[in-house]
């Protein structure tokens, strides 16, 4: 029995079901889960690869949202590369931690353990590692020398559900890494080969650019929801199980996409586990954190730190409204603004008029207009008012 898990992006959908349409949950029926398709082949010829690459590059210039882009692209990759189950999570480009995403696989309740093992630092083909290295694609079979059992993630989570090899590509463009495509083949299928990985690596930049552009076409935060943003705390034990939560934390958890599904499985939103794992390992000087957008458009900063004095290995996770600077930096990255364009937008968001901007930045009024024209084009807008509305969301004006 196949379980199809759709872990929604901040702008997508989420449900769990199986291949029997008659047994779909009410939530799944409303979301229109598609039937299972088995696709296992090998990477196509150079002409097929070129056509697929062209289609993916066109997505980077489309006006589709993230989930639509992901589903269009994954269908092309399945046809050309060949795989059944998959995960496509978004990324925090600063910390390289996974955010929400879309997926079709059958280990949903084991996602927390999979993420914990992957981000503990001892596994193979980890997403954050691939995002940093020159070659953005890899596979478990290649990284382990063909001995998949060397991967704790495969041995504990993937092997029990019949998954064999796993291939990963970082969706990375000039502005950073925006997500990862993880493709799975069954245990009785051949592993991913060099040609498969080379093609995935070649389309990584186009996938990254498409995701980044899709993130720009998202709704503004709900004004009423922004007023209700309060800080929340989640206490986790050494095994990353919930010990206690505050009312503020529960309010935030309800705003994550797929909140009902996560609650039904007795787990937290997936982003929290790698943040907590990184905090427990103490491998970052800047602290463990990730910035994610909620279904209502708000931005939440997820931070974690170990409670050392208690000596129980517990971890405190903080959920709070992101600051204006944190959201400003992310938006500038999403729209690919240059350093000078960022300075201009920051001045305008701060309330400066054109004359004050020219004096602060030591540029002419004509140069201001040229920079604004470039910003408008990158943001697909037509006026200063639209720009200010997108950068000065209700949550950021508190």
Buried (B, 14 or more C-beta within 10 A) or exposed (E): EBBBBBBBBBBBBBBBBBEEEEEBBEBBEEBEBEEBEEBBEEBBEEEBBEEBBEBBBEBBEBEBBBBBBBBBBBEBBBEBBBBBBBBBBBBBBBBBBBBBBBBBBBBBBBBBBBBBBBBBEEBBBBBBBBBEEEEBBBBBBBBBEEEBEBBBBBEBBBBEBBBBBBBBBBBBBEBBBBBBBBBBBBEEBBBBBEEBBEBBBBBBBBBBBBBBBBBBBBEBBBEEBBEBBEEBBBBBEEEBEBEEBBEBBEBBBEBBBBBBBBBBBEBBBBBBBBBBBBBBBEEEEEEBBBBBBBBBBBBBBBBBBBEEEEEEBBBBBBBBBBBBEBBBBBBBBBBBBEEEBBBBBBBBBEEBEBEEBBEBBEBEEEBBEEBBEBBBEBBEBEEBEEBEEBBBBBBBEE
